[in-house]
């Protein structure tokens, strides 16, 4: 495992963006979560705030280069896994 080799040999700290490298809107995330977990989420649209970022996504290039890590799941699979983990934790 290249990631474990990197962690064992690295001294200090580092920061990595973990993600797919694709942008997901809040509405995309809500829809994916509802679809993958077969539930409804109540939400409402409000006025955009001045500090809202129009586009944001993780750039996983650094972790891919250093640890050969890439996301293997799509957003629906990630939503399902996170909901299952939360349900099993409580």
Chimera marker file (.cmm) of the C-alpha trace (Angstrom):
<marker_set name="trace">
<marker id="1" x="0.000" y="0.000" z="0.000" r="1" g="1" b="0" radius="0.5"/>
<marker id="2" x="1.699" y="3.155" z="-1.175" r="1" g="1" b="0" radius="0.5"/>
<marker id="3" x="-0.353" y="5.363" z="1.173" r="1" g="1" b="0" radius="0.5"/>
<marker id="4" x="0.787" y="3.423" z="4.247" r="1" g="1" b="0" radius="0.5"/>
<marker id="5" x="4.408" y="3.518" z="3.057" r="1" g="1" b="0" radius="0.5"/>
<marker id="6" x="4.120" y="7.288" z="2.651" r="1" g="1" b="0" radius="0.5"/>
<marker id="7" x="2.607" y="7.761" z="6.118" r="1" g="1" b="0" radius="0.5"/>
<marker id="8" x="5.226" y="5.575" z="7.792" r="1" g="1" b="0" radius="0.5"/>
<marker id="9" x="8.127" y="7.409" z="6.143" r="1" g="1" b="0" radius="0.5"/>
<marker id="10" x="6.746" y="10.959" z="6.376" r="1" g="1" b="0" radius="0.5"/>
<marker id="11" x="7.701" y="13.142" z="9.319" r="1" g="1" b="0" radius="0.5"/>
<marker id="12" x="5.597" y="16.159" z="10.256" r="1" g="1" b="0" radius="0.5"/>
<marker id="13" x="2.179" y="16.999" z="8.882" r="1" g="1" b="0" radius="0.5"/>
<marker id="14" x="0.611" y="17.561" z="5.509" r="1" g="1" b="0" radius="0.5"/>
<marker id="15" x="-2.774" y="18.519" z="4.055" r="1" g="1" b="0" radius="0.5"/>
<marker id="16" x="-4.611" y="16.642" z="1.314" r="1" g="1" b="0" radius="0.5"/>
<marker id="17" x="-7.891" y="17.301" z="-0.481" r="1" g="1" b="0" radius="0.5"/>
<marker id="18" x="-9.900" y="14.100" z="-0.604" r="1" g="1" b="0" radius="0.5"/>
<marker id="19" x="-12.520" y="14.034" z="-3.307" r="1" g="1" b="0" radius="0.5"/>
<marker id="20" x="-13.356" y="13.048" z="-6.837" r="1" g="1" b="0" radius="0.5"/>
<marker id="21" x="-12.122" y="16.246" z="-8.466" r="1" g="1" b="0" radius="0.5"/>
<marker id="22" x="-15.670" y="16.950" z="-9.720" r="1" g="1" b="0" radius="0.5"/>
<marker id="23" x="-17.910" y="19.694" z="-8.393" r="1" g="1" b="0" radius="0.5"/>
<marker id="24" x="-21.133" y="18.686" z="-6.607" r="1" g="1" b="0" radius="0.5"/>
<marker id="25" x="-23.758" y="21.297" z="-5.843" r="1" g="1" b="0" radius="0.5"/>
<marker id="26" x="-25.679" y="21.248" z="-2.581" r="1" g="1" b="0" radius="0.5"/>
<marker id="27" x="-28.802" y="20.277" z="-4.560" r="1" g="1" b="0" radius="0.5"/>
<marker id="28" x="-26.867" y="17.479" z="-6.322" r="1" g="1" b="0" radius="0.5"/>
<marker id="29" x="-25.793" y="16.205" z="-2.911" r="1" g="1" b="0" radius="0.5"/>
<marker id="30" x="-29.335" y="16.345" z="-1.498" r="1" g="1" b="0" radius="0.5"/>
<marker id="31" x="-30.697" y="14.490" z="-4.539" r="1" g="1" b="0" radius="0.5"/>
<marker id="32" x="-27.958" y="11.846" z="-4.354" r="1" g="1" b="0" radius="0.5"/>
<marker id="33" x="-28.530" y="11.364" z="-0.626" r="1" g="1" b="0" radius="0.5"/>
<marker id="34" x="-32.301" y="11.014" z="-1.074" r="1" g="1" b="0" radius="0.5"/>
<marker id="35" x="-31.934" y="8.582" z="-3.975" r="1" g="1" b="0" radius="0.5"/>
<marker id="36" x="-29.266" y="6.378" z="-2.423" r="1" g="1" b="0" radius="0.5"/>
<marker id="37" x="-30.957" y="6.170" z="0.978" r="1" g="1" b="0" radius="0.5"/>
<marker id="38" x="-34.587" y="6.194" z="-0.169" r="1" g="1" b="0" radius="0.5"/>
<marker id="39" x="-35.596" y="9.088" z="2.064" r="1" g="1" b="0" radius="0.5"/>
<marker id="40" x="-36.732" y="12.676" z="1.735" r="1" g="1" b="0" radius="0.5"/>
<marker id="41" x="-34.826" y="15.679" z="3.008" r="1" g="1" b="0" radius="0.5"/>
<marker id="42" x="-36.746" y="18.865" z="3.697" r="1" g="1" b="0" radius="0.5"/>
<marker id="43" x="-34.992" y="21.899" z="2.256" r="1" g="1" b="0" radius="0.5"/>
<marker id="44" x="-35.809" y="25.338" z="0.947" r="1" g="1" b="0" radius="0.5"/>
<marker id="45" x="-34.091" y="27.749" z="-1.374" r="1" g="1" b="0" radius="0.5"/>
<marker id="46" x="-33.034" y="31.071" z="0.103" r="1" g="1" b="0" radius="0.5"/>
<marker id="47" x="-31.343" y="34.171" z="-1.205" r="1" g="1" b="0" radius="0.5"/>
<marker id="48" x="-27.708" y="33.662" z="-2.192" r="1" g="1" b="0" radius="0.5"/>
<marker id="49" x="-25.248" y="35.099" z="0.313" r="1" g="1" b="0" radius="0.5"/>
<marker id="50" x="-22.380" y="37.355" z="-0.766" r="1" g="1" b="0" radius="0.5"/>
<marker id="51" x="-19.812" y="34.941" z="0.727" r="1" g="1" b="0" radius="0.5"/>
<marker id="52" x="-21.206" y="31.863" z="-1.072" r="1" g="1" b="0" radius="0.5"/>
<marker id="53" x="-18.662" y="30.281" z="-3.390" r="1" g="1" b="0" radius="0.5"/>
<marker id="54" x="-20.100" y="29.703" z="-6.873" r="1" g="1" b="0" radius="0.5"/>
<marker id="55" x="-17.987" y="26.580" z="-7.470" r="1" g="1" b="0" radius="0.5"/>
<marker id="56" x="-15.874" y="24.474" z="-5.154" r="1" g="1" b="0" radius="0.5"/>
<marker id="57" x="-14.336" y="21.036" z="-5.410" r="1" g="1" b="0" radius="0.5"/>
<marker id="58" x="-11.430" y="19.069" z="-4.008" r="1" g="1" b="0" radius="0.5"/>
<marker id="59" x="-8.391" y="18.775" z="-6.235" r="1" g="1" b="0" radius="0.5"/>
<marker id="60" x="-7.022" y="15.326" z="-5.353" r="1" g="1" b="0" radius="0.5"/>
<marker id="61" x="-3.883" y="15.653" z="-7.522" r="1" g="1" b="0" radius="0.5"/>
<marker id="62" x="-1.511" y="15.874" z="-4.547" r="1" g="1" b="0" radius="0.5"/>
<marker id="63" x="-2.753" y="12.732" z="-2.801" r="1" g="1" b="0" radius="0.5"/>
<marker id="64" x="-2.809" y="10.870" z="-6.114" r="1" g="1" b="0" radius="0.5"/>
<marker id="65" x="0.811" y="11.829" z="-6.730" r="1" g="1" b="0" radius="0.5"/>
<marker id="66" x="2.139" y="11.139" z="-3.233" r="1" g="1" b="0" radius="0.5"/>
<marker id="67" x="0.013" y="8.136" z="-2.193" r="1" g="1" b="0" radius="0.5"/>
<marker id="68" x="-1.496" y="6.878" z="-5.451" r="1" g="1" b="0" radius="0.5"/>
<marker id="69" x="-4.940" y="7.385" z="-3.848" r="1" g="1" b="0" radius="0.5"/>
<marker id="70" x="-8.070" y="8.041" z="-5.911" r="1" g="1" b="0" radius="0.5"/>
<marker id="71" x="-11.751" y="8.010" z="-4.980" r="1" g="1" b="0" radius="0.5"/>
<marker id="72" x="-13.318" y="4.761" z="-6.118" r="1" g="1" b="0" radius="0.5"/>
<marker id="73" x="-16.951" y="5.549" z="-5.271" r="1" g="1" b="0" radius="0.5"/>
<marker id="74" x="-19.408" y="7.967" z="-6.807" r="1" g="1" b="0" radius="0.5"/>
<marker id="75" x="-21.403" y="10.504" z="-4.818" r="1" g="1" b="0" radius="0.5"/>
<marker id="76" x="-24.438" y="8.206" z="-4.372" r="1" g="1" b="0" radius="0.5"/>
<marker id="77" x="-22.272" y="5.394" z="-2.993" r="1" g="1" b="0" radius="0.5"/>
<marker id="78" x="-20.576" y="7.855" z="-0.629" r="1" g="1" b="0" radius="0.5"/>
<marker id="79" x="-23.966" y="9.140" z="0.578" r="1" g="1" b="0" radius="0.5"/>
<marker id="80" x="-25.180" y="5.595" z="1.207" r="1" g="1" b="0" radius="0.5"/>
<marker id="81" x="-22.011" y="4.639" z="3.096" r="1" g="1" b="0" radius="0.5"/>
<marker id="82" x="-22.098" y="7.772" z="5.254" r="1" g="1" b="0" radius="0.5"/>
<marker id="83" x="-25.772" y="7.243" z="6.165" r="1" g="1" b="0" radius="0.5"/>
<marker id="84" x="-25.160" y="3.571" z="7.024" r="1" g="1" b="0" radius="0.5"/>
<marker id="85" x="-22.179" y="4.505" z="9.188" r="1" g="1" b="0" radius="0.5"/>
<marker id="86" x="-24.216" y="7.132" z="11.036" r="1" g="1" b="0" radius="0.5"/>
<marker id="87" x="-27.148" y="4.763" z="11.576" r="1" g="1" b="0" radius="0.5"/>
<marker id="88" x="-24.842" y="2.028" z="12.860" r="1" g="1" b="0" radius="0.5"/>
<marker id="89" x="-22.992" y="4.440" z="15.167" r="1" g="1" b="0" radius="0.5"/>
<marker id="90" x="-26.044" y="5.674" z="17.079" r="1" g="1" b="0" radius="0.5"/>
<link id1="1" id2="2" r="1" g="1" b="0" radius="0.2"/>
<link id1="2" id2="3" r="1" g="1" b="0" radius="0.2"/>
<link id1="3" id2="4" r="1" g="1" b="0" radius="0.2"/>
<link id1="4" id2="5" r="1" g="1" b="0" radius="0.2"/>
<link id1="5" id2="6" r="1" g="1" b="0" radius="0.2"/>
<link id1="6" id2="7" r="1" g="1" b="0" radius="0.2"/>
<link id1="7" id2="8" r="1" g="1" b="0" radius="0.2"/>
<link id1="8" id2="9" r="1" g="1" b="0" radius="0.2"/>
<link id1="9" id2="10" r="1" g="1" b="0" radius="0.2"/>
<link id1="10" id2="11" r="1" g="1" b="0" radius="0.2"/>
<link id1="11" id2="12" r="1" g="1" b="0" radius="0.2"/>
<link id1="12" id2="13" r="1" g="1" b="0" radius="0.2"/>
<link id1="13" id2="14" r="1" g="1" b="0" radius="0.2"/>
<link id1="14" id2="15" r="1" g="1" b="0" radius="0.2"/>
<link id1="15" id2="16" r="1" g="1" b="0" radius="0.2"/>
<link id1="16" id2="17" r="1" g="1" b="0" radius="0.2"/>
<link id1="17" id2="18" r="1" g="1" b="0" radius="0.2"/>
<link id1="18" id2="19" r="1" g="1" b="0" radius="0.2"/>
<link id1="19" id2="20" r="1" g="1" b="0" radius="0.2"/>
<link id1="20" id2="21" r="1" g="1" b="0" radius="0.2"/>
<link id1="21" id2="22" r="1" g="1" b="0" radius="0.2"/>
<link id1="22" id2="23" r="1" g="1" b="0" radius="0.2"/>
<link id1="23" id2="24" r="1" g="1" b="0" radius="0.2"/>
<link id1="24" id2="25" r="1" g="1" b="0" radius="0.2"/>
<link id1="25" id2="26" r="1" g="1" b="0" radius="0.2"/>
<link id1="26" id2="27" r="1" g="1" b="0" radius="0.2"/>
<link id1="27" id2="28" r="1" g="1" b="0" radius="0.2"/>
<link id1="28" id2="29" r="1" g="1" b="0" radius="0.2"/>
<link id1="29" id2="30" r="1" g="1" b="0" radius="0.2"/>
<link id1="30" id2="31" r="1" g="1" b="0" radius="0.2"/>
<link id1="31" id2="32" r="1" g="1" b="0" radius="0.2"/>
<link id1="32" id2="33" r="1" g="1" b="0" radius="0.2"/>
<link id1="33" id2="34" r="1" g="1" b="0" radius="0.2"/>
<link id1="34" id2="35" r="1" g="1" b="0" radius="0.2"/>
<link id1="35" id2="36" r="1" g="1" b="0" radius="0.2"/>
<link id1="36" id2="37" r="1" g="1" b="0" radius="0.2"/>
<link id1="37" id2="38" r="1" g="1" b="0" radius="0.2"/>
<link id1="38" id2="39" r="1" g="1" b="0" radius="0.2"/>
<link id1="39" id2="40" r="1" g="1" b="0" radius="0.2"/>
<link id1="40" id2="41" r="1" g="1" b="0" radius="0.2"/>
<link id1="41" id2="42" r="1" g="1" b="0" radius="0.2"/>
<link id1="42" id2="43" r="1" g="1" b="0" radius="0.2"/>
<link id1="43" id2="44" r="1" g="1" b="0" radius="0.2"/>
<link id1="44" id2="45" r="1" g="1" b="0" radius="0.2"/>
<link id1="45" id2="46" r="1" g="1" b="0" radius="0.2"/>
<link id1="46" id2="47" r="1" g="1" b="0" radius="0.2"/>
<link id1="47" id2="48" r="1" g="1" b="0" radius="0.2"/>
<link id1="48" id2="49" r="1" g="1" b="0" radius="0.2"/>
<link id1="49" id2="50" r="1" g="1" b="0" radius="0.2"/>
<link id1="50" id2="51" r="1" g="1" b="0" radius="0.2"/>
<link id1="51" id2="52" r="1" g="1" b="0" radius="0.2"/>
<link id1="52" id2="53" r="1" g="1" b="0" radius="0.2"/>
<link id1="53" id2="54" r="1" g="1" b="0" radius="0.2"/>
<link id1="54" id2="55" r="1" g="1" b="0" radius="0.2"/>
<link id1="55" id2="56" r="1" g="1" b="0" radius="0.2"/>
<link id1="56" id2="57" r="1" g="1" b="0" radius="0.2"/>
<link id1="57" id2="58" r="1" g="1" b="0" radius="0.2"/>
<link id1="58" id2="59" r="1" g="1" b="0" radius="0.2"/>
<link id1="59" id2="60" r="1" g="1" b="0" radius="0.2"/>
<link id1="60" id2="61" r="1" g="1" b="0" radius="0.2"/>
<link id1="61" id2="62" r="1" g="1" b="0" radius="0.2"/>
<link id1="62" id2="63" r="1" g="1" b="0" radius="0.2"/>
<link id1="63" id2="64" r="1" g="1" b="0" radius="0.2"/>
<link id1="64" id2="65" r="1" g="1" b="0" radius="0.2"/>
<link id1="65" id2="66" r="1" g="1" b="0" radius="0.2"/>
<link id1="66" id2="67" r="1" g="1" b="0" radius="0.2"/>
<link id1="67" id2="68" r="1" g="1" b="0" radius="0.2"/>
<link id1="68" id2="69" r="1" g="1" b="0" radius="0.2"/>
<link id1="69" id2="70" r="1" g="1" b="0" radius="0.2"/>
<link id1="70" id2="71" r="1" g="1" b="0" radius="0.2"/>
<link id1="71" id2="72" r="1" g="1" b="0" radius="0.2"/>
<link id1="72" id2="73" r="1" g="1" b="0" radius="0.2"/>
<link id1="73" id2="74" r="1" g="1" b="0" radius="0.2"/>
<link id1="74" id2="75" r="1" g="1" b="0" radius="0.2"/>
<link id1="75" id2="76" r="1" g="1" b="0" radius="0.2"/>
<link id1="76" id2="77" r="1" g="1" b="0" radius="0.2"/>
<link id1="77" id2="78" r="1" g="1" b="0" radius="0.2"/>
<link id1="78" id2="79" r="1" g="1" b="0" radius="0.2"/>
<link id1="79" id2="80" r="1" g="1" b="0" radius="0.2"/>
<link id1="80" id2="81" r="1" g="1" b="0" radius="0.2"/>
<link id1="81" id2="82" r="1" g="1" b="0" radius="0.2"/>
<link id1="82" id2="83" r="1" g="1" b="0" radius="0.2"/>
<link id1="83" id2="84" r="1" g="1" b="0" radius="0.2"/>
<link id1="84" id2="85" r="1" g="1" b="0" radius="0.2"/>
<link id1="85" id2="86" r="1" g="1" b="0" radius="0.2"/>
<link id1="86" id2="87" r="1" g="1" b="0" radius="0.2"/>
<link id1="87" id2="88" r="1" g="1" b="0" radius="0.2"/>
<link id1="88" id2="89" r="1" g="1" b="0" radius="0.2"/>
<link id1="89" id2="90" r="1" g="1" b="0" radius="0.2"/>
</marker_set>
